[in-house]
Amino acid sequence: MLTIKEYSVELVKDPFGILTGRRFEFVCDLEVPEEDELYSEKGIYLRVIFLDEGEASRIVKYDFYERTTDQYLDFDMEAEEEEWLTAFCKEHLDEEV
């Protein structure tokens, strides 16, 4: 399971009003055990685009990156991790600065 050490959340503006709902960008610093295939000594963070449409809120996209190099890492989450992350994002939506 993912462990988020710290995170930031920001409302993403849609100047053209093309999409319904509000979009947020979450950047989450992760704690990854050494035995996990995602582990890196340089640290890992997760960038999540989350769409808030009330009951239909969902993750639009997520990507893993190495912290110090910002190198993209091609990993997918398991279904239960995505469900957990969706719940985390819903809980922290209105904390944007």
DRENGU-792276 format. One record per residue: residue number from 1; residue in one letter; z, y, x of N, C-alpha, C, O, CB in turn. Coordinates in steps of 0.001 Angstrom, whole numbers. Each point is the difference from the previous one (the first is absolute). Glycine has a CB too. Example, Ala and Ser with C-alpha at 12.3 -4.5 7.8 and 13.67 -1.06 7.14 Angstrom:
# DRENGU-792276
+-------+-------+---------+---------+---------+---------+---------+---------+---------+---------+---------+---------+---------+---------+---------+---------+---------+
: tornu : rotor :    n_zz :    n_yy :    n_xx :   ca_zz :   ca_yy :   ca_xx :    c_zz :    c_yy :    c_xx :    o_zz :    o_yy :    o_xx :   cb_zz :   cb_yy :   cb_xx :
+-------+-------+---------+---------+---------+---------+---------+---------+---------+---------+---------+---------+---------+---------+---------+---------+---------+
:     1 :     A :    7800 :   -5690 :   13190 :       0 :    1190 :    -890 :       0 :    1200 :     900 :     665 :     -19 :    1036 :     581 :   -1154 :   -2928 :
:     2 :     S :   -1966 :    2223 :    1542 :      60 :    1190 :     820 :     730 :    1090 :    -770 :     169 :    1108 :     509 :   -2314 :   -1736 :     675 :
+-------+-------+---------+---------+---------+---------+---------+---------+---------+---------+---------+---------+---------+---------+---------+---------+---------+
//
This chain:
# DRENGU-792276
+-------+-------+---------+---------+---------+---------+---------+---------+---------+---------+---------+---------+---------+---------+---------+---------+---------+
: tornu : rotor :    n_zz :    n_yy :    n_xx :   ca_zz :   ca_yy :   ca_xx :    c_zz :    c_yy :    c_xx :    o_zz :    o_yy :    o_xx :   cb_zz :   cb_yy :   cb_xx :
+-------+-------+---------+---------+---------+---------+---------+---------+---------+---------+---------+---------+---------+---------+---------+---------+---------+
:     1 :     M :       0 :   -1184 :     844 :       0 :    1184 :    -844 :       0 :    1246 :     888 :     581 :       4 :    1085 :     644 :   -1251 :   -2932 :
:     2 :     L :   -1872 :    2280 :    1377 :     -64 :    1255 :     740 :    1348 :     712 :     -28 :     723 :     -49 :    -996 :   -3164 :     246 :     446 :
:     3 :     T :    2767 :     464 :    1658 :    1184 :     843 :      58 :    -454 :    1393 :     414 :    -566 :     186 :    1078 :    2094 :   -2154 :    -499 :
:     4 :     I :   -1273 :    2945 :   -1447 :    -396 :    1377 :     275 :    1183 :     720 :     630 :    1057 :     130 :    -618 :   -2715 :    -122 :   -1313 :
:     5 :     K :    1474 :     464 :    3180 :    1060 :     731 :     706 :      95 :    1434 :    -507 :    1094 :     508 :    -244 :   -1446 :   -1949 :    2272 :
:     6 :     E :    -774 :    2075 :   -2183 :     -71 :    1354 :    -547 :   -1393 :     207 :    -554 :    -924 :    -750 :     312 :    2658 :    1621 :    1322 :
:     7 :     Y :   -1877 :     154 :   -2460 :   -1291 :     246 :    -635 :    -145 :    1475 :    -347 :     974 :     753 :     -29 :    -988 :   -3094 :    -886 :
:     8 :     S :   -1219 :    2727 :     655 :    -274 :    1324 :    -552 :    -966 :    -201 :   -1159 :    -754 :    -972 :     -31 :    1128 :    2158 :    2280 :
:     9 :     V :    -347 :    -268 :   -3194 :    -902 :     -72 :   -1152 :    -523 :    1399 :    -270 :     737 :     983 :      76 :     507 :   -2971 :   -1073 :
:    10 :     E :   -2525 :    2060 :     681 :    -637 :    1285 :    -236 :   -1008 :    -131 :   -1145 :    -762 :    -965 :     -64 :    1079 :    1611 :    2498 :
:    11 :     L :    -310 :     324 :   -3321 :    -981 :      48 :   -1076 :   -1357 :     349 :     602 :    -118 :     956 :     767 :    1887 :    -270 :   -2467 :
:    12 :     V :   -2796 :   -1467 :    1350 :   -1352 :     254 :     485 :    -725 :     785 :   -1084 :    -127 :    -465 :   -1133 :      93 :   -1658 :    2568 :
:    13 :     K :    -434 :    3299 :   -1088 :    -670 :     856 :    -981 :   -1423 :    -499 :    -262 :    -694 :    -459 :     907 :    2091 :    2425 :    -155 :
:    14 :     D :   -1805 :   -1862 :   -2009 :   -1355 :    -366 :    -425 :    -648 :    1263 :    -564 :      38 :     221 :   -1210 :     623 :   -2660 :     702 :
:    15 :     P :   -1256 :    3273 :    1368 :    -511 :    1297 :    -445 :   -1118 :    -102 :   -1042 :    -240 :     956 :    -738 :     857 :     -83 :    2966 :
:    16 :     F :   -1292 :   -2003 :   -2297 :   -1112 :    -134 :    -939 :     417 :    -653 :   -1312 :    -771 :      11 :    -960 :    -757 :    -160 :    2904 :
:    17 :     G :    2720 :    -412 :   -2007 :     493 :    -627 :   -1221 :    -796 :   -1220 :    -418 :    -104 :    -303 :   -1188 :     895 :    2512 :     496 :
:    18 :     I :   -1351 :   -2905 :    1660 :    -836 :   -1165 :    -297 :     839 :   -1184 :    -477 :    -389 :    -701 :    -934 :   -1261 :    1487 :    2645 :
:    19 :     L :    2781 :   -1006 :   -1081 :     834 :   -1146 :    -349 :    1127 :     413 :    -939 :     505 :    1121 :      65 :   -1057 :   -2181 :    2138 :
:    20 :     T :     931 :     143 :   -3068 :    1143 :     257 :    -873 :    1280 :    -348 :     742 :     -33 :    -738 :     985 :   -1356 :     274 :   -3046 :
:    21 :     G :    2501 :     984 :    1602 :    1288 :    -296 :     622 :     218 :     808 :    1269 :    -820 :     837 :     378 :     703 :   -3123 :   -1335 :
:    22 :     R :    1246 :    2011 :    1603 :     336 :     676 :    1265 :    -100 :   -1023 :    1129 :     371 :   -1162 :    -165 :    1174 :    2828 :   -1016 :
:    23 :     R :   -2046 :   -1221 :    2318 :     -94 :    -862 :    1178 :    1019 :     449 :    1032 :     201 :    1195 :     219 :   -2651 :   -1619 :    -653 :
:    24 :     F :    3085 :    -549 :    1062 :     988 :     265 :    1028 :    -362 :    -771 :    1260 :    -577 :   -1086 :     -57 :    2353 :    1482 :   -1688 :
:    25 :     E :   -1425 :     190 :    2878 :    -138 :    -711 :    1274 :    1403 :    -266 :     532 :     790 :     921 :     205 :   -3053 :     169 :     301 :
:    26 :     F :    2551 :   -2358 :    -289 :    1243 :    -424 :     624 :    -312 :    -419 :    1427 :    -985 :    -696 :     244 :    1971 :     -46 :   -2468 :
:    27 :     V :    -156 :    1161 :    3162 :     -72 :    -467 :    1379 :    1364 :    -617 :     297 :    1019 :     690 :       4 :   -2746 :    1103 :     719 :
:    28 :     C :    1731 :   -3101 :    -474 :    1241 :    -759 :     132 :     104 :    -624 :    1385 :    -865 :    -780 :     399 :     846 :     316 :   -2865 :
:    29 :     D :    1082 :     808 :    3206 :     279 :    -656 :    1269 :     637 :   -1344 :    -312 :     967 :     -71 :    -758 :    -678 :    2291 :    1984 :
:    30 :     L :    -825 :   -3284 :    -644 :     456 :   -1344 :    -305 :     826 :    -595 :    1126 :    -239 :     272 :    1177 :   -1763 :    -565 :   -2596 :
:    31 :     E :    2965 :    -511 :    1046 :     737 :    -825 :     952 :    -585 :   -1402 :    -121 :     100 :    -637 :   -1048 :    2054 :    2056 :     891 :
:    32 :     V :   -2763 :   -1892 :    1238 :    -682 :   -1293 :     -14 :     661 :    -918 :    1021 :      95 :     361 :    1173 :   -2277 :     720 :   -1891 :
:    33 :     P :    2642 :   -2264 :     301 :     616 :    -939 :     942 :    -991 :    -436 :    1078 :   -1202 :     -91 :    -252 :    2728 :    -703 :   -1574 :
:    34 :     E :   -1019 :     528 :    3015 :    -856 :    -389 :    1130 :    -833 :   -1243 :    -288 :   -1114 :    -124 :     509 :    2794 :    1125 :    1009 :
:    35 :     E :   -1164 :   -1919 :   -2321 :    -737 :   -1244 :    -266 :   -1104 :     179 :   -1049 :    -771 :    -930 :    -235 :    2842 :    -332 :     822 :
:    36 :     D :   -2161 :    2417 :   -1212 :   -1037 :     269 :    -999 :   -1311 :     330 :     710 :       2 :     676 :    1029 :    1733 :     162 :   -2684 :
:    37 :     E :   -2860 :   -1316 :    1106 :   -1301 :     261 :     624 :    -386 :    1476 :     -28 :    -869 :     423 :     763 :     183 :   -2711 :   -1427 :
:    38 :     L :    1313 :    3071 :    -195 :    -253 :    1439 :     -92 :     752 :     796 :    1067 :    -292 :    1176 :     213 :     -74 :   -1467 :   -2656 :
:    39 :     Y :    1325 :    -338 :    3108 :     873 :     691 :     962 :    -792 :     654 :    1136 :    -979 :    -558 :     497 :    2787 :   -1079 :   -1050 :
:    40 :     S :   -1365 :    2822 :     948 :    -517 :     694 :    1177 :    1155 :     747 :     647 :     808 :     617 :    -694 :   -3133 :    -386 :    -327 :
:    41 :     E :    2406 :    -282 :    2336 :    1044 :     747 :     719 :    -124 :    1506 :    -251 :     980 :     737 :     101 :    -937 :   -2531 :    1663 :
:    42 :     K :   -1248 :    2234 :   -2088 :    -263 :    1424 :    -201 :     409 :     480 :   -1391 :     -27 :    1201 :    -272 :   -1850 :   -1392 :    1889 :
:    43 :     G :    2251 :    -728 :   -2491 :     397 :     351 :   -1361 :   -1170 :     -79 :    -965 :   -1163 :      77 :     395 :    2931 :    1396 :     540 :
:    44 :     I :   -1433 :   -1629 :   -2206 :   -1006 :    -138 :   -1052 :     343 :     961 :   -1134 :    1167 :     177 :    -350 :   -1585 :   -2612 :     963 :
:    45 :     Y :    -614 :    3052 :   -1178 :     215 :     760 :   -1231 :   -1065 :    -373 :   -1013 :   -1058 :    -529 :     340 :    2106 :    2426 :     946 :
:    46 :     L :    -738 :   -1608 :   -2529 :    -843 :    -348 :   -1129 :    -369 :    1288 :    -727 :     872 :     804 :    -329 :     212 :   -3100 :     100 :
:    47 :     R :   -2366 :    2489 :     -18 :    -478 :    1158 :    -765 :    -458 :    -522 :   -1353 :    -851 :    -886 :     -76 :     140 :    2174 :    2181 :
:    48 :     V :    1280 :    -732 :   -3175 :    -263 :    -488 :   -1351 :    -499 :    1155 :    -867 :     606 :    1071 :     -24 :    1168 :   -2867 :     274 :
:    49 :     I :   -2877 :    1575 :    -959 :    -451 :     934 :   -1019 :     408 :    -620 :   -1336 :    -398 :   -1116 :    -334 :   -1581 :    2008 :    1754 :
:    50 :     F :    2785 :    -138 :   -2178 :     578 :    -508 :   -1241 :    -425 :     889 :   -1154 :     108 :    1223 :      89 :    1861 :   -2186 :    1156 :
:    51 :     L :   -2452 :     364 :   -2328 :    -444 :     721 :   -1177 :    1052 :    -111 :   -1087 :     362 :   -1103 :    -412 :   -2769 :     681 :    1005 :
:    52 :     D :    2898 :    1561 :   -1058 :    1008 :      38 :   -1061 :    -679 :     336 :   -1318 :    -415 :    1136 :    -231 :    2212 :    -438 :    1871 :
:    53 :     E :   -1904 :   -1705 :   -2502 :    -550 :     180 :   -1341 :     983 :    -573 :   -1031 :    -404 :    -684 :    -940 :   -1979 :     571 :    1848 :
:    54 :     G :    3658 :     397 :    -722 :    1013 :    -515 :    -917 :     145 :   -1505 :     139 :     330 :    -498 :    1076 :    -824 :    2365 :   -2655 :
:    55 :     E :     253 :   -2584 :     511 :     143 :   -1464 :       9 :   -1071 :    -677 :     859 :     192 :   -1130 :     448 :     810 :    1264 :   -2737 :
:    56 :     A :   -2103 :     533 :    2518 :   -1100 :    -584 :     765 :      41 :     417 :    1474 :   -1024 :     -64 :     680 :    -350 :      53 :   -2768 :
:    57 :     S :    2523 :     430 :    2587 :     116 :     409 :    1401 :    -284 :   -1186 :     910 :     354 :   -1139 :    -304 :    1334 :    2904 :    -316 :
:    58 :     R :   -2347 :   -1466 :    1764 :    -381 :   -1108 :     886 :    -328 :     505 :    1401 :    -220 :    1190 :     222 :    -656 :   -2456 :   -2200 :
:    59 :     I :     851 :     329 :    2903 :    -457 :     281 :    1362 :   -1522 :      13 :     -30 :    -627 :    -953 :    -463 :    2697 :    -124 :    1528 :
:    60 :     V :   -2655 :    2153 :    -574 :   -1449 :     100 :      88 :    -469 :    -619 :    1312 :    -996 :    -721 :      44 :    1003 :    2815 :   -1466 :
:    61 :     K :     735 :   -1797 :    2490 :    -400 :    -464 :    1328 :    1215 :      42 :     908 :     874 :     854 :    -153 :   -3250 :     -31 :    -173 :
:    62 :     Y :    2426 :   -1747 :    1269 :    1025 :      51 :    1039 :    -611 :    -472 :    1310 :    -907 :    -832 :      15 :    2755 :     436 :   -1708 :
:    63 :     D :   -1337 :     938 :    2787 :    -466 :    -382 :    1337 :    1183 :     -12 :     947 :     900 :     833 :     -96 :   -3187 :     147 :    -336 :
:    64 :     F :    2272 :   -1941 :    1350 :     997 :     -87 :    1058 :    -561 :     643 :    1264 :   -1186 :    -133 :     304 :    2157 :   -1986 :   -1307 :
:    65 :     Y :     -93 :    2824 :    1742 :    -394 :     637 :    1255 :    1073 :    -210 :    1051 :    1186 :    -119 :    -309 :   -2519 :    1831 :    -949 :
:    66 :     E :     888 :   -1755 :    2513 :     942 :     -23 :    1110 :     518 :    1426 :     197 :    -782 :     950 :       8 :    -407 :   -2932 :    1108 :
:    67 :     R :    2483 :    2128 :    -960 :     637 :    1321 :      12 :    -518 :     904 :    1127 :    -483 :    1095 :    -291 :    2505 :   -2159 :    -703 :
:    68 :     T :   -1946 :     668 :    2225 :    -304 :     930 :    1096 :   -1493 :     220 :     226 :    -390 :    1026 :     558 :    2501 :   -1749 :     486 :
:    69 :     T :   -2950 :    -218 :   -1465 :   -1444 :     144 :     232 :    -778 :     360 :   -1259 :   -1168 :     381 :      84 :    1391 :   -2020 :    1750 :
:    70 :     D :     406 :    1525 :   -2998 :    -666 :     182 :   -1298 :   -1181 :    -947 :    -184 :    -932 :     292 :    -748 :    1638 :    2092 :     787 :
:    71 :     Q :    -654 :   -3510 :     647 :   -1055 :   -1006 :    -113 :     157 :    -754 :   -1320 :    1092 :    -462 :    -331 :   -1210 :     231 :    2856 :
:    72 :     Y :    -982 :     108 :   -3279 :     -14 :    -742 :   -1255 :     226 :   -1480 :     278 :    -562 :    -553 :     946 :    -997 :    2248 :   -1978 :
:    73 :     L :    2385 :   -2336 :     205 :     266 :   -1433 :     121 :    -469 :    -678 :   -1282 :     408 :     385 :   -1095 :    1584 :      13 :    2643 :
:    74 :     D :   -2835 :   -1394 :   -1412 :    -611 :    -657 :   -1151 :     900 :   -1128 :    -516 :    -194 :   -1167 :     341 :   -2097 :    1745 :     546 :
:    75 :     F :    3276 :    -212 :   -1712 :     923 :    -954 :    -604 :      67 :     258 :   -1494 :    -141 :    1133 :    -460 :    1483 :   -1292 :    2594 :
:    76 :     D :   -1124 :    -909 :   -2879 :     222 :     112 :   -1442 :    1427 :    -394 :    -315 :     616 :    -782 :     724 :   -3041 :     293 :   -1202 :
:    77 :     M :    2946 :    1036 :    -607 :    1332 :    -364 :    -464 :     -89 :   -1192 :    -940 :   -1033 :    -243 :    -624 :    1803 :    2625 :     864 :
:    78 :     E :     321 :   -3114 :    -329 :      95 :   -1062 :    -984 :     245 :     649 :   -1357 :     440 :    1147 :     -65 :     449 :   -2815 :    1785 :
:    79 :     A :   -1166 :     952 :   -2796 :     125 :     538 :   -1363 :    1399 :     537 :    -264 :     142 :    1078 :    -578 :   -1882 :   -2692 :    -188 :
:    80 :     E :    2778 :     889 :    1177 :    1367 :     460 :    -253 :     326 :    1263 :     790 :     785 :     828 :    -462 :    -113 :   -3190 :      21 :
:    81 :     E :   -1266 :    2524 :    1630 :     202 :    1224 :     780 :    -671 :    1188 :    -689 :     556 :    1097 :     -27 :    -438 :   -2455 :    2150 :
:    82 :     E :   -1308 :    1142 :   -2679 :    -684 :    1072 :    -737 :     789 :     403 :   -1236 :      98 :    1187 :    -312 :   -2301 :   -2030 :    1145 :
:    83 :     E :    2764 :    -130 :   -1539 :     828 :     300 :   -1177 :    1225 :     815 :     410 :     353 :     974 :    -665 :   -1140 :   -3097 :    -455 :
:    84 :     W :    1428 :    1724 :    2208 :    1174 :     712 :     494 :    -379 :    1427 :     393 :     718 :     944 :    -329 :     285 :   -3117 :    1137 :
:    85 :     L :   -2131 :    2335 :    -102 :    -446 :    1328 :     434 :    -363 :     877 :   -1204 :     285 :    1198 :       3 :   -1134 :   -2200 :    2151 :
:    86 :     T :     234 :     426 :   -3166 :    -310 :     752 :   -1219 :    1281 :     530 :    -634 :      61 :    1163 :    -400 :   -2111 :   -2576 :      29 :
:    87 :     A :    3065 :     570 :     278 :    1288 :     410 :    -567 :     639 :    1092 :     857 :     561 :     958 :    -532 :    -248 :   -3263 :    -444 :
:    88 :     F :    -395 :    2165 :    2301 :     545 :    1006 :     914 :    -681 :    1349 :    -232 :     669 :    1028 :    -100 :    -164 :   -2824 :    1803 :
:    89 :     C :   -1833 :    1788 :   -1787 :    -744 :    1249 :    -196 :     350 :     640 :   -1337 :     209 :    1211 :     -64 :   -2071 :   -2108 :    1480 :
:    90 :     K :    1931 :     105 :   -2486 :     361 :     542 :   -1313 :    1365 :     670 :      47 :     202 :    1063 :    -586 :   -1572 :   -2841 :    -522 :
:    91 :     E :    2300 :    1148 :    1808 :    1361 :     514 :      85 :      89 :    1322 :     757 :     880 :     815 :    -276 :     -82 :   -3156 :     181 :
:    92 :     H :   -1711 :    2559 :    1052 :      92 :    1178 :     879 :   -1109 :    1026 :    -236 :    -229 :     854 :     856 :    1302 :   -2321 :     822 :
:    93 :     L :   -1760 :    1404 :   -2807 :   -1121 :     900 :    -289 :     356 :    1477 :      66 :    -708 :     784 :     632 :    -195 :   -2566 :   -2050 :
:    94 :     D :    1962 :    2154 :     789 :     275 :    1426 :    -165 :     812 :     601 :    1134 :     636 :    1040 :    -168 :    -730 :   -1415 :   -2252 :
:    95 :     E :      73 :    -281 :    3581 :     692 :     535 :    1163 :    -946 :     761 :     917 :     380 :     402 :    1100 :    1241 :   -2282 :   -1250 :
:    96 :     E :   -2865 :    2080 :    -311 :    -972 :     692 :     856 :     460 :    1408 :     265 :     700 :     613 :    -806 :   -2556 :   -2011 :    -100 :
:    97 :     V :    1449 :    1899 :    2053 :     414 :    1335 :     437 :    -999 :    1033 :    -460 :     173 :    1189 :     270 :     981 :   -2166 :    1714 :
+-------+-------+---------+---------+---------+---------+---------+---------+---------+---------+---------+---------+---------+---------+---------+---------+---------+
//
